[in-house]
């Protein structure tokens, strides 16, 4: 199956590099490019890509606002943020808004295609180290009202669902979850899908943020 991709970045060289890498892999079709967030929003409406690779800092409309506008529409594409630094408040805000993950601009070419495939099929994960560094940097554990709100959201979860949410907060992959839960990866996918639906979350990254906000990883 061919995955259609829209590239949104104000640097032409970055767009050229991503297009070259993705199209060389054989299962991607880069259907369009945009040099700012507003043009990216319009291109999504016109082209209906499966995945948008979105830079954060751009003229006219930044990537954070563009991501929010895109994800607020019915049946939005998956969005992955392009960034230079993973510990970035704008990246965190984009993930909290529903972006599926992020891609460092210096990611080795051999890893880019795999990362975009994971974004496309909804299994994108951040490494445990990156997840911890990013979320720990920007989740304010002293914000009692926010923690209380997070705890209210998860109060109806079963013990098993809380366990899954905690593991997602650690940045665990499906394979790692399956090993720790002593179930198959197919069962893990079912657990995660049901959990996201129950909590009205867009993806695993939002689940990880909620787990940290609720303090599940402190226990």
N, C-alpha and C positions, 0 to 999 in steps of 0.2 A: 504494500500500500504506500502510495506517495504522500508525503507530509508537505503541505503548503506552508510557506514561511514568509512573513513580512519583516523586513529589516528597518528599524527606525533609529537612526543615529546621525548626528550632524557632521561626523567625520566620514568623508567619502572613502578613505583608505580602510577604515574599519568595516564599512559595508562591503567593500570589494573583497576583503579578506574572508569575511563570513560567507559571502555568496560563493566564493571559490571553493572553500572547504566543504560546505554543505552540498553543493551541486556535484562535487567530485565523488561524494559518498554513494550517489546513485538513487537514493530513496527520498530526496528532498526536491521540491520545486520552489525556488525563491520567486514568488509571484509579484513582488513589488518592493520598493524602497521609499523611505521618506526621510527628510533631513530635519524635521522638528516634530514635536508632539501633536500639534494641530493637524499637520499633514498626515501623521500616522493614524489619527482618529478617523479622518476622512477615508484613508486607504483601507482601513478595516471595514468600513461600511460598504465600500465598493468591491473589495477583493475577497472578503470572507476567508481569511487564512486560518489554518489550524493553530499556528503558533505565531506570536509576535515577539521578536527580540527587541527590547526597548531600552535605549539609553536613558539615563536619568537627567543629566544636565544638558539642556538644549535650548536654543532660542525659541521665541514665539509662545510655545507651551512646553513646560518641562515634562519629563517622562513620568513623574509621579502623578501629575494631574491627568495626563493622557491615559495612564494605566487605570486610574479611578473611573474616568469616563468610559473607557472601553469595557471594563468589567461590570459597569452598572447597566449595560445593555443586555437585552435578551440573547441567550445562547452565545456568549462571548467566546473568543478564542482563548487558548492558554497564553499567558504572558510571562516571559522570563526577562528579568532586568539585566542589562549590560552595565558593568561597573568596573572601576579600577581597584577599588578597595572594598572588601566584604564588610568591614566594620564601619558602616556608613548609615547615618540616621535616615537618609532618604531611601536607601535600600530596605531598611527595616520597615519604614512606612509603606513602601510599595508591597512588601510581603504581607504586612498586616491588612492591606487593602484587598489582597487576593491574588497577587502575583504568585505563580507556582514555584518560582525559585529564581536564582540569579546565576549569571555566567560572567566570570572574570574575563576581562578583555585579553589577558595574557594566557588564557587557557590553551594548553597544547592542542594543535589541530586534531590529533587523533582522538581527543576527548570531547571535542565540541559536538560532533554528530551524535554520540551516545547521550550527551546531556540533553540535547534538543529532543531526541526520541523519548527520553524519560519525561520531559515536560509535556510532550504531545500526548502520551498515554496516561498521564496523571500519576506516574509513580516517581516523579522527581523527588529526590531527597538531598538534603545538605549533609555533609559529613558531620559526625558528632562534634568534632572540634570546632568546625565553622558554625554549626547551630548554636553551640554553647557560647562562643565568642560574640556572635551577633546578638542573640536574644538577651544574654546576660548584660550586654552593654546598654541596651535600650529599654528593657522592661524595668520599670521603677517599682521595686518591691515595697517601697514605703508608701506607694499610692493605695491606701487602704480601700477607698471606694472602688477602684478598678479591680483589686483583688477580690473584694466582696462580690462584685458583679460576676467575675469569672467563676467563683465558687457557686454562685446561684445557677449559672449555666450548666454546671456539671453535676448538680446535686442529684439528678434523676438517673445518673449512670450506674450501671451495675459494677460490681467489683472487677469483673473481667474487662469491662469497657474502660474503667479508670486505669487499669493496668496497661491496656493498649495505648491510651492517651499519654500516659507517662513515658512509655517507650518511644512514641512518636516525638515527644518533647526532647528526647535524647538524640534525635536524628537517626534512628535506626532504620535500616532498609527492610524490605519485606522478608528477605532471607534471614536477617538477624532477628526480626520479630518472630518468625516461624521457629527458629531454634530456641529462643527463650520461652516461648509459649507452648512448645512441644506440639505444634500443629503444622499442617502443610502451608505452603505459600498461598495456595488458592483460598484456604480458610482465612489466612491473614487478610487477603484482599477483601473478603466478605466482611470481616470485622471492621476494617478501616472504612469501607464504603458505608456501612450502617452507622458507624460513629459520626462520620462527616455529615450524613443526612440528619441524624438525630440532633446534632449541635448546630445545624445550618451553617456549616463551614465549607469554603470553596475547595480546600485542598489540605494536604498533610502539613504544609508549612504553617497555615493558620492554626491547625491543631497543635503544633509545637509551641506556638506563641501562647495559645490559651493555656496549655499545660504549665508553662512558666509563670504566666500571670496568676494562675490559681495556686502556685507554690507547690505543685505536685512533685517537683524534682528536689524539693528541700527536705522531703521526708525520708 
